[in-house]
Amino acid sequence: MEQIRIGTLVRGNRNSAGYIRQILPHGFESFAINYWQHFGDAPPTTIVDDVNRALEGSGAVISTVGVYGNPLADDELGELTRKALWEAVERVGEFGTDLVSGFAGRVPDRPVPESIEPFKAFWTPLVERAAARGVRIAFENCTMGGDWNHGSFNIAFNPDAWELMFEVLDAPNVGLQWEPCHQMTQLIDPLPQIREWGRRFFNLHGKDATIRHDVIARHGMFGAETPVWHRTPGFGDTNWSDVFSELRLIGYRGSVEIEGWHDPVYRDELEMTGQVRALHYLKECRGGDWVENPA
């Protein structure tokens, strides 16, 4: 069942390889290396050899290298993010993958449509360079606390925005890094999106949500009580067997990377307990052990 691998996220830093070595025996099949806004003191050139050695003989792979910042911000961090994304496109192949992921960016605190031209201006030459190197680019669908009218990092959070984005940047090497949670926090049913938008899915984040309907009924979406919890898969509302069925029906061949560090229960000393439980749960939802058909 290697056409849909199940893995987890790894922070891009000097200990990326060491972290992979520690958790690899649990059975993770892929790893997404993620940087926050820029490379810091651990650019890809300084960690790639150690990371590749950590994976030798395991069958596990690096699925994507991600840079999560705002490339449309007109400040120092925005410039660092832009430089890191360009370098990621140049270096990602050294990790054995062809995928770079991150946020689409956003003109801070302006409605989504006002970001479309800056989005097109920044990403068009980078997408063209990526295509020349056989690299794909995937935008994560996280709201980052924003909405249609206000936000600080990312416009690629729902179908209305995707339609605007792909109208101006409709290249075959541009897609989405999708997860159900970020749609459920907007009260969007995620399953129909797989059928409609799945051809754009290059990578999935394995993160779920628990929608607290009783809280919403009493306090609304913007009251003092938390209306939706981000959850590790297996502890939320999503039927991941249905997710895998829909993914197989559209021919998805990427990875599902468990995104931990959000669950309100399985966190701190229970973090890896939750992630390994999610790993086993997702493998079962994927179909369990592969069984060869009779000759």
N, C-alpha and C positions, 0 to 999 in steps of 0.2 A: 504493500500500500504506500509505496514511496511517492506516488503522485500527489499526496497531501501529507506533508510532514507535520509533526507537532513538536514545537520547541518553546523557547522562552526568550526574554529580552536580557541583554547583557550591557551594562554601562560601558561606554567607551572610555577607558582610562588605563593606567599602567598595570592594573591588576585584571584586565579582561581575560587573559589566558588562564591565570590562576583561578579565577571564578569558574570558567568553563571546566577546568580540570576537576574542581570540587563537585560540581553538580552533574557532570556528564554521566556518572554511573547510575543516576536515577532513571535514565532512559530517554532523555531529551534527544530529538532527532535533528534539530536545527537551532540556530541561535541568530538573533538580530542584534547587531552592535549599534547602540544608540548614543549619540552625543547631544548634549544640551547646548544649543546656540553656536558652539565652536569647538575646536579640538583641544583647547587647553594645552597641557604639556604632553599629550598622548595622540598626536596625529597618526593617521593610518600607517605611515612608514615606520613608526616606532613600535607598533604592536602586531603588525601583520604576520611576521615570521613566527612569533611566539604563539599567536592564535592558531595558525595553521599547524604548528607542531602539536598543540593541545588536541587537535581533532584527528591527527593521524591514526589510521587504523580503526576508527570508531564508526565510520559510516555517516556520522553527523556532518552537517554543513553549515556554513554561514549563509543565511537567506537574504539579508539586506544589511546595508550600512546606512544609518539614518542620522540626519542633522536636523534637530528640532529647534528652530528659532524663527524669527520673522524677517525673511529676506526683503520685504518691502518697507521695512522701517528705515527712516532717514537718520540713523544715528550710528554710533560706533559698533554696537552689538549687531545691528543690521548688516553692517559691512563685514563683520567677522563671519556672520552666517552665510552671506553671499560667497565669500572666499572659500569657506569650508565646503559648501555645496559644489562649487566648481572643482575643488580638489577631490572630493568624494567621487565625482564622475570619472576623474582621471585614474583614481587608485582602486576603485571598488573591485575591478577584475582580479586584483592580487589576492583577494579573499575567496576567489572561486565563485563569485556571484556576479550577476549583471544588473542588480537592483539597488537604487539609491532611494531612500524614503525621507519624508519630512513634511513640514507644513507648507501650504501654498503661500502663506504670508497674508498680510492685510495692512492697508493704510489705517493706522491706529484711530479707533473711535469714529470711523466713518461708515456709512452704510455699505453693504457688500458691493453694489454696482460701481461705487467709486474706486474700488480696488482692481477692477477688471483690466483697465488699460495698463496700470503699473505691473500687474500680474503678467500680462502679455509681454510687456517690454522686458522684464527680467528673465522670464522663463523661456521665451522663444529661442534665443541664441544658445542657452544651456541645453534645452531639449534637442536642438540640432546637433550640438557637440556630442551629446549623449548618444544620439542615433548613429553618428559616425563611428563611435567606439563600441557599438552594440550594447549600450546601457539603457535600461528602462528607469523611469522615475514614477514614484507613487506618492500621492498626497494623502496624509492621514486625515480621517474625518472627525477630528476632535474639535469641539466648540471652543475650548480653552476659556470657558466662562463668557464667551461672547454670544451675540445674537445677530439678527439681520442688520440692525442699526448701529450697534456698538461692539467693539472687540479689539483685541490687541495682537493676535498672532495668526489667525487662520480663517480663511473664508470657505474652505472645502468641507463644510460640516453638514450640508444637506442637499437634496436633489435640486432645489431651486438654484443654489450656487453652482452645483456641478454643471447644470445646463449652460449657465453663463460662461463658466471656465472653458468647457470643452467646445463651445462655439468659437472661441478665439484661439484655442490651442488643441486642435483635434488631430494630434499625432499618434501613430500606433504604439509608440514607446512611452506614452503618458497614461497613467491610470490612478487607481486609488489604493490606499492601505486602509482597509475597511474593518470595522468591528461593530457588532450589534449594540453594544453599550451606548455609544455616542448617538445612535438614533433613538434608543429607548429613553434616554434622558430628555429627548424632545417629544416624547410620546408618539414616535413614529414606529410603525410595525416594521421590523427589520427584514423579515423573510421575503416579502414581495420585492424588496430591493435587490436581492440576489438574482431573481429572474430578470429584472429590468436593467440592472447596472453591472451584473456579474462579469460581463466581458471586459469591464474596466478594473476588475479586482486583480492586482498583482501580488498582494500579500494581505493576510488577515492578522489582526490582533485578537487574541483570545481573551476577551474581557466581556463580562456579562453585567446585568443590572437587576436589581430588585425594585420594582415600582411599588411604592407604598400608597395604594389607592385610598386607604382610609385617611392617611395624612393629607393627600391632595383634596379629598372631599371636604375636609374640615378647614385646612389652612391654605389651600391653593398651592401653586407651583413656586411662589415667591414669598412664602411666610417664614416664620421662625423655625419650623420643623423641616428637616431634610426630606424632600419628596421622593428622591430616587437615590439608591446607593449603587455605586460601582462595585461589582462583585467579581471574584475569581470564578472561572467557569466551573459549573457543578454546584454552585451555591446561589445562583440567581434564577431568573424566570425563564431564560431561553431554553428551548428544547434543542440541544446541539445535535441530536440525531437528525432532526429536520434540517438543520443548517448544513450538515455534511451531505444529506440527500440532495438538497438543492444545489450545492456546490458540484457534486458529481454530475448532476443532470446538465449543467452548463459546461462541463469539461474542465473545471478548475484544476490547476496543477501546481499551485504554490504551496506555501506553508501557513500554518496557524501558530502564531507565536503568543504564548501566554503572557499577558501583561499584568504582572502582580503589582504590589505596593499600593493598592487602592482599597482593598477589601476592609470594611470596618471591623471585621471579626478576625479573619485569618491574616494577621499582620504582626509586626514585631517578632516575637519569638515563634509565632505560628506561621510566619510568611512562607517558608519553604515547605512546611507541612501542607499548606493550602495549594501551593503550586504543584507539588508532586501529586496530590489528590486530583487536581485539575488535569494533569498529564494523563493519569490512568483513566479518568472519566472521559476525556476527549478521545483517547485511543479506543475505548469501548464504543463511544458514539460514532466513531469513524467506521466501525464494523467489527471490531475485535481483531483477533488473529486472522491473518490471511490463510485461506485454505485453497489449495490447488484443485481445479476442476478435474474430474475423472477424464482419462484419455478417451 
